[in-house]
Amino acid sequence: MINCKGWFVLSVKISSSQLCAVLFISHIYTFLTVPHTSGNRYEGTMFLVSEIIAALIIIIFMLPAFFAAKGSSLSIADIAAEQSKMLGKAAAALLAVFSILVTIQSLISFQFFLTTAVYEQGPKLLYIVLLTIACIYAASLGIEAFSRSAIFVTVLILAGFFIISLLLIPDYNTLYLHTPFYDGIKPVFTEAFATVFRYTELIAFLMLVPYDKTDAKKSFFWLIGIALITSLLIVFLTQTALGDYGRAQTFPVYLLSRVAELSFIQRFDSLYVVLWLFSAFFKVALYIFLAGDCIKKLFAKASSRVVMPVVGIISITSAYCLPNAIKGKNSELWTISGAVYAGLFLLLLPSAILILKKVRKHRKV
């Protein structure tokens, strides 16, 4: 189907629950994989409070996007194109770059976690190549194809953490929970804004609005609600079960699965790895799809069979050619992450569109 601007829009759509599930799985991958080295990360009740504040900030940030859309089912790039063809092209280009950067970041953190916590002697290139090939194929089929199992995978992830939380009951120690405002209000809000910038799925949501066959706003609020509850549970488990030892770990959430025991099952890290692999697949496939979707807005004749593999090759090459990616705060991963988080300033685009609309309306008057 072609819209009024001559841009390609896939006629196959997904339900709000599928959209919410895909974005949730993508978000949980970041939570499970990206190494946490900040001294403020997982600081007991301080982080629990900052997570709630972050959810409120996110809702406020997204209000301009809802006003700019005015009930339409257009992506943020399509809305920009309605105001100006050049603005639409620029938005599509920036969103494509953003999606590729997120893909690269995801592949770097994927190979690091796999070769650091799971299989230290494994071949890094082989891992990211196999994952990317599977994701390219899924992305080429369209979001409807790989979103079919998203709800099932979401249930598996939630059930997995619920089981782990039950098994950790004997290890809970509420003495590890500190007063949230012990160091003042500033650290709480600093961590809250840092949490907001880890929600790359906000941009993905604005790009996926045309693919929701019902009400995209419903998907957004369900996403924020489920993500908030899950993150609060994970942080609570990490803090009460591991205490200060957990904050010293690169992957504290993974450590939880190793601590959990049930009868003859000594560790649940295998369950964690399975859930993590599912989330990795969905995240990489999603952003390869989004990058390809934006590129097809720039080049109408571009084919998914060409665009998706090109995006995958660029991502693999970039991820593999960044040696020693996560060995310090100034490493290549943090550089890529910084670029990704800077890309979240694209959330200001709806505000710019609203201003442009008002200026044009004022000129007509």
N, C-alpha and C positions, 0 to 999 in steps of 0.2 A: 504494500500500500504506500502511496506517495502523498505527503501532506502538501499544504498550500505553498510551501517554500520549495517544493521539489525535492525534499529530503526523504530518504528511505526510512520507513517506519514498519517494523515487523507486525504483521497482522495477528500472529499468534500471541496470546496474552496469558498471564498466570493469575492465580487468585491472590488476595491480600495475605492470606496465611502463608502461601508459598514464598511470596516476596519477603515477608517478615522473617521466615525461617532461613532463607538464603543469606540475608543481611546479618542475622544473629550468628550464624555459623561462621561467617567471615569475621565478625567482630571478636568472637570467642577465640579464634585462631591467634589473633594479636595478643590477647590476654594470656594465652597459654604458652606462647612461643618466644615473643620478644623478651630478651633478658632484662631483668630489673636490677639495676645497680644503684639507683638513687637511694640515698639514705632515708628519704621520706616515704619510699614505697612500702606498702603494707605496714604502716605505723598504727596499727590497732584502730581504735575508734576515730582517730583523726581522719584516716582514709575512709572509714565508713561514712562519716559526715560529709567529707568532700565529694564522695561519689554521688550522694543525694543532691548536693548543690550543683554538681556537674550536669545532672539530668535536667534540672531546672534551667540552667544556662543554655543547654542544647535546645530546649523547647523555645526559649526566647530568641535564640539565633535563627531558628527555622521559621519564625513568624513572617519575616519578609518574603520568604519563598512561597508560603501559602497565600499571602496577599497578592504576590505577583502572578501566581497561577490562576487565581479567581475561579477555582472549580474546574479549570481545563485539565486535560490529560496530556500535557506537553512536558517534555524534558526541559531542563534549565537552558540547554543550548537552543532548543526550539523557541522558547519564550524570548531569548535574546535575539534570535533571527527575526522574530516578528517586529522588533523595534528597529533593527538595522541588520542588513545582510552581512556587513563586515563584522558587526558585533557577534553575530551568530557564528561566523567562521572562526573568529578569535576564541570564542567560548569553547567551541568544539575542539580546537587545537590544544588549548590549555587543559581541557578535560582529558584528552587523549594522552598528553604528556603525564598528567597526574596519575592516570590509570596504569601506565607503563611503569612509573616510579614505584607505585604500590606493589606491582607484580614483582619487580626486582627486589624490593625490600622483603617481600614474602619469601622469595626463593633463597635469599641470603640467610634469613633467620631459619628457614627450613633446613638447609644443609648444616648450619651451625648447631642447631639443636640435635639433629640426627647423629652428627659425628662427634658431639660433645657429651650428650647425656645417654644416648642409646647405643650407638655402635661406633666407637672411636676410630677404628681402623678402616671404616667404610670409604668407598670411592665417592668423593663429593660430586664430581661431574655426573656420574651415572645416576645418582639420586635425583638431581634436579632435572636432568634430561628426561628420565622416565616420568616424573611428575608432570613436567610441562607438556610432554607429548599427549598424555591422557587429558590434560586440561585443554589443550588446543583442540582436540577432537570434540570434547564436550562443548566448548565455546562455539565451535563451528556449527554445531547442531542447533544452537540457540538457547536462550535462557529457559525456555519451556522444557527443554530436554533434561537439563541437569537439575532443574528445580523440582522435578517430580518426586524425588526422594528426600528433598530438603526437610520436610516435616518429620519424616521418620528418623532422619539423622539428628534433628533437634531433640526429639524425644529420647533418643539414645544418649545424647550428651547430658541432658538434664537428669536422666535416670542414673547415668554413671556417676555424676557428682553427688546425687542423693545417696547412692549406695556407699560411696566413699565417706560421706559425712556421717552416716550411721556407724560405720566401722571405726571412725575416729573418736566416738563418744568417750571411750575410756581415757583418751589422751587430752581431752579438753581441760584447759586451765584458764579460767577467766581472769586470773591475776595478771595475765599478759596483756589484758586490755587496759590502755592508758586513758587518761582524761583527754578528750578530743581537743580542747583548747589550752592544753598545758603550756604550749609555746606561743600562745596568742592566736589571733584570728588569721593573721597573714599566711602562715603555712597551710592552713586549711583551704583558703581560697587559691593559693598558688597551686596546690595539688589538684584542686577542682578544675582549674583552667588547663592544667597539664592533661587531665583525664579527657577533657573536651577535645583536645588536639589528637587524641588517640582514636577518635571516632571517625575514621576515614569513610565509614559507611554512610555518613551524612551526605557526602558528595555522591556516592553511589546511589543513594535513594533518590536524589534530585534527577539523576540520569535515567532511573528506571521507572519513573512515574508513568510513561506511556505504555509500559508492559503490564500494568496492574489493571485488570478488567473490572474491578469494583471501585473501592475508595482507597486511594494511596495514603491518605492521612491516617486511616485506621491502621495500616501497616506500620506507619512511623511510630505511633503511640504504643502499639504492641511491642515493637522492637525496643523502644526505650524502657518500657516496663520490664520485659523479660531480661534484657541485658543488665538492668539495674539490680534486679533480684539475684541473678546469677553471680554477678560480680561481688555483691555484698556477702553472699554465702561463701564464695571462694576466699575472700579476704578474711572473713570471720574464722573460717577453718584454718587458714594459714597462720593467723595470729594466735589463736587459742591452742592449736595443736603443736605448733613449732616454736612460737615465741621469738626471741631474739635470734635464735639459730636459723629460723626461716628467712629473716631479713638478710642474713649473710650469704644466702644461696643465690646462684644465678637463676635457677629455675625452681622457685619454692613450691609452685603448684604441682610440678612433677614429683617433688619430694613427698608431697602428701600421699600420692598414690603408692609410693614405696613404703610408707609408714603403715598404711592401712593393711590389716590382716583379717582373715576369716578362716578359722579352723586350719585345714591343710593347705589353703591358699595363702602363701606367705606374703605375697606382694601383688598389688593391683596395677603395677606400672604398665603391664601389657595392655590392660583395658584403656589406660590413659593414652598410650601410643596409638591404638586403633582409633580412638575418638579424635586424636590430634591429626592423624592422617586424613580422616574424613574432612575435618575443618580446613586443612591445607589444600585439599583438592578443590573444595568449594570456593575458597578465597581466590586462588590463582585462576581458576576457570572464570570466575565472575569478572575479575579485572581485565583478563585477556579479552573477554567478550565486550566489556565496556570500552576498552581501548579501540577494538575493531569497529564497534558501533559508531564511535566518534570519528574515526578515520573515514568511514563510509559516508559520513555527513560532509566531509571535506572533498571526497572523491566519489561522486555518485556511481561511477562505473566499477568501483572496487568490489572484488568478490571476497566473500568470507573464506573461501578456500585458499586465497592468497594472503589476505590481511591478517588472519589469525596466526598462521605459521610465521609470518614476518615479525609480528609482535612477540611471539614465543621465542624466536631466535635472538632477537634483540635482548630480551629479558635474560635468557640463559647466558649469553655472551657477557652481558654486564655483570650478572651475579657471579659468574665463575672468574672473571678477570679482575676481581677486586680482592687481591691477596690479603690475608690476615684481617679479614673483614670485621671481626668482633674481638679485638684484643685490647681495646682501650677506648676511652670516651671520645677520642678524636679519630677513630677508625672510620673506614668507608661506610660501614652500616649506619653509624650515627649521622654521617653526612647525607646519605640517602634518606634516612628517617627525617632529618631536618628539612629536606626538600619536600618530602611528603606532607609533613605537618604544615609547612609554609603554604602548600597547595590548598590547605583547608581555608585559606583566605578567599578561595573561590565562593565561599558561603556569603561573601559580601556582594556577589554578583546580583542576586535578587534585589538587594537594596538599591544597587545602581540602576537596575531596570525600572524599579518603582519611581526613582527620581527622574529618569528619562521620560517615563510616561507622564509625570506631572508637568515637566517642562514643556513637552509637546502639547499637552492639553491647555496649558497657560498661553502658549503662543497662538493656538487656534482661537482662543477667546479674545 
